[in-house]
Amino acid sequence: MPVAPTLAFQDTLSRFRNALRLLEKQEEHGPVDDEENFPSRLLQKIAEIGALSATLPVENGGLGLHDSPVGMEALSELLRLAGRLNLALGRCLEGHINVVRLVSLYGSAQQRAVLAEYLQHNILAGIWVTDGTPPVALVRSGNEIRLTGQKGFASAVRAVGVALITARTEHGDTVMVLVPVGEKARMGPGPGHLTGMSGSGTGSYDFTGVVVPSTNIIGKPGDYLRQPEFSAGAWRGSAVALGGMDHLVHLLLDELRGRGRASNPHQQVRIGEALILRETASMWVRRAAMAACNSHAEAGETVAIVNLARIAVEQAALALIPLVQRGLGVMAFVRGRPVERVMRDLATYLRQPAPDETLTEAAGWFTEHEWPKDMT
Ligand SMILES: Cc1cc2nc3c(=O)[nH]c(=O)nc-3n(C[C@H](O)[C@H](O)[C@H](O)COP(=O)(O)OP(=O)(O)OC[C@H]3O[C@@H](n4cnc5c(N)ncnc54)[C@H](O)[C@@H]3O)c2cc1C
């Protein structure tokens, strides 16, 4: 049931906004993060301002950001600011919110309360679905389930305290399971050394031998892939990528101004084009967020709009990177400079599953259906 945002809600949001902006200022002048290290200090600050538990539904003590268009705008801003601050941080926050969303949609009241308890203790949640070798499977034994296999791409593997994972049952179904994690001996290097996003702490986690109560299974078989949420949730990743674009545009302008080159007419063309790309992405993120909370639309329409938005943001970000490289020249290639690092992080972050299918499925929907009237 959608809730009207209260004054307390608006108050909390403006506290977040101010705290994140302040954090951004401090980061600019503070010690530069080691890009290989997970941004633990930033995560701690995000936790201290209450942003991890604020993402919960109202009945679990959160702000219920998914329950109203105003809440979705606020969530979008939170993710965008986090991505601007640090894309690795944005990735973790996005995963954390994905867990909250899936448990609130498909979990029982008791399971929602269990997750809320973790988050109120400022524990970071992770969504680990990409399998390693062998993939994660489960076997039931009485009231318990025994897990085997590995997750291969587990962001913040050393910082997450509770993970929502997918696992194959003996019957070949896919179910979601909430599992406490954090055993160092189970952590591995994951996919290898990524050229960007190495701060996301993406590793592998071996679940072999982990036993949890069967009440930790969230929802029914197939819920993880249920539409529209399976695809529509991707709007949050686009909001984080938009934050990365904000950061790049800021660095481009800042450096051009600093070198006395910003008012050169050729650079002005690039600045103008960069602003257009950023604003295009911003409009698509907003549209996707609104589509994702429109309960009156058909699932196929919601999915198609969010899919188009995902590709539009990807294209805009990919077009921004060479503009920045041409505008700043070789200084944009000096390893470890903020602009060079953000470009590598952003290019890596944009690698999300099945982009071809994402675009063509959306095209297929709108080949058969009219564009929604309220969006023309
Ligand atoms: C920094 C980072 C952190 C991550 N963290 C997590 C995490 O915490 N949890 C998690 O579960 N996952 C995580 N992932 C994995 C992520 O969710 C995706 O699985 C991964 O990024 C997929 O990207 P891809 O480019 O390899 O996609 P792919 O889907 O493999 O796409 C690559 C290309 O192949 C095409 N393609 C796809 N399928 C086919 C096909 N069947 N036939 C032909 N062509 C095809 C695509 O259109 C595209 O052109 C993370 C990834 C990164 C980079």
PDBQT file of the ligand as one rigid body, heavy atoms in Angstrom, charges set to zero:
ROOT
HETATM    1  C1  LIG A 401      32.397  -5.143 -10.307  1.00  0.00    +0.000 C 
HETATM    2  C2  LIG A 401      31.389  -6.220 -10.430  1.00  0.00    +0.000 A 
HETATM    3  C3  LIG A 401      30.720  -6.653  -9.310  1.00  0.00    +0.000 A 
HETATM    4  C4  LIG A 401      29.795  -7.687  -9.405  1.00  0.00    +0.000 A 
HETATM    5  N1  LIG A 401      29.165  -8.094  -8.268  1.00  0.00    +0.000 NA
HETATM    6  C5  LIG A 401      28.283  -9.081  -8.337  1.00  0.00    +0.000 A 
HETATM    7  C6  LIG A 401      27.603  -9.530  -7.157  1.00  0.00    +0.000 A 
HETATM    8  O1  LIG A 401      27.806  -9.027  -6.055  1.00  0.00    +0.000 OA
HETATM    9  N2  LIG A 401      26.721 -10.537  -7.284  1.00  0.00    +0.000 N 
HETATM   10  C7  LIG A 401      26.481 -11.152  -8.467  1.00  0.00    +0.000 A 
HETATM   11  O2  LIG A 401      25.669 -12.053  -8.490  1.00  0.00    +0.000 OA
HETATM   12  N3  LIG A 401      27.089 -10.761  -9.601  1.00  0.00    +0.000 NA
HETATM   13  C8  LIG A 401      27.982  -9.750  -9.558  1.00  0.00    +0.000 A 
HETATM   14  N4  LIG A 401      28.614  -9.341 -10.698  1.00  0.00    +0.000 N 
HETATM   15  C9  LIG A 401      28.357 -10.055 -11.946  1.00  0.00    +0.000 C 
HETATM   16  C10 LIG A 401      27.333  -9.294 -12.779  1.00  0.00    +0.000 C 
HETATM   17  O3  LIG A 401      26.099  -9.282 -12.154  1.00  0.00    +0.000 OA
HETATM   18  C11 LIG A 401      27.185  -9.896 -14.162  1.00  0.00    +0.000 C 
HETATM   19  O4  LIG A 401      27.018 -11.278 -14.091  1.00  0.00    +0.000 OA
HETATM   20  C12 LIG A 401      28.308  -9.620 -15.049  1.00  0.00    +0.000 C 
HETATM   21  O5  LIG A 401      28.768  -8.304 -14.859  1.00  0.00    +0.000 OA
HETATM   22  C13 LIG A 401      27.839  -9.888 -16.461  1.00  0.00    +0.000 C 
HETATM   23  O6  LIG A 401      28.552  -9.128 -17.389  1.00  0.00    +0.000 OA
HETATM   24  P1  LIG A 401      28.971  -9.709 -18.784  1.00  0.00    +0.000 P 
HETATM   25  O7  LIG A 401      29.380  -8.527 -19.592  1.00  0.00    +0.000 OA
HETATM   26  O8  LIG A 401      29.947 -10.791 -18.624  1.00  0.00    +0.000 OA
HETATM   27  O9  LIG A 401      27.559 -10.264 -19.333  1.00  0.00    +0.000 OA
HETATM   28  P2  LIG A 401      27.139 -11.288 -20.424  1.00  0.00    +0.000 P 
HETATM   29  O10 LIG A 401      25.680 -11.522 -20.232  1.00  0.00    +0.000 OA
HETATM   30  O11 LIG A 401      28.016 -12.506 -20.459  1.00  0.00    +0.000 OA
HETATM   31  O12 LIG A 401      27.329 -10.450 -21.737  1.00  0.00    +0.000 OA
HETATM   32  C14 LIG A 401      28.535 -10.380 -22.487  1.00  0.00    +0.000 C 
HETATM   33  C15 LIG A 401      28.161 -10.295 -23.962  1.00  0.00    +0.000 C 
HETATM   34  O13 LIG A 401      27.621 -11.550 -24.405  1.00  0.00    +0.000 OA
HETATM   35  C16 LIG A 401      26.296 -11.380 -24.911  1.00  0.00    +0.000 C 
HETATM   36  N5  LIG A 401      25.560 -12.591 -24.541  1.00  0.00    +0.000 N 
HETATM   37  C17 LIG A 401      24.949 -12.847 -23.355  1.00  0.00    +0.000 A 
HETATM   38  N6  LIG A 401      24.381 -14.083 -23.392  1.00  0.00    +0.000 NA
HETATM   39  C18 LIG A 401      24.668 -14.600 -24.613  1.00  0.00    +0.000 A 
HETATM   40  C19 LIG A 401      24.342 -15.841 -25.264  1.00  0.00    +0.000 A 
HETATM   41  N7  LIG A 401      23.652 -16.784 -24.630  1.00  0.00    +0.000 N 
HETATM   42  N8  LIG A 401      24.778 -16.033 -26.516  1.00  0.00    +0.000 NA
HETATM   43  C20 LIG A 401      25.498 -15.079 -27.149  1.00  0.00    +0.000 A 
HETATM   44  N9  LIG A 401      25.832 -13.888 -26.611  1.00  0.00    +0.000 NA
HETATM   45  C21 LIG A 401      25.424 -13.654 -25.347  1.00  0.00    +0.000 A 
HETATM   46  C22 LIG A 401      25.805 -10.118 -24.251  1.00  0.00    +0.000 C 
HETATM   47  O14 LIG A 401      24.729  -9.510 -24.931  1.00  0.00    +0.000 OA
HETATM   48  C23 LIG A 401      27.072  -9.279 -24.265  1.00  0.00    +0.000 C 
HETATM   49  O15 LIG A 401      27.265  -8.738 -25.547  1.00  0.00    +0.000 OA
HETATM   50  C24 LIG A 401      29.522  -8.302 -10.649  1.00  0.00    +0.000 A 
HETATM   51  C25 LIG A 401      30.179  -7.843 -11.794  1.00  0.00    +0.000 A 
HETATM   52  C26 LIG A 401      31.105  -6.816 -11.699  1.00  0.00    +0.000 A 
HETATM   53  C27 LIG A 401      31.805  -6.357 -12.943  1.00  0.00    +0.000 C 
ENDROOT
TORSDOF 0
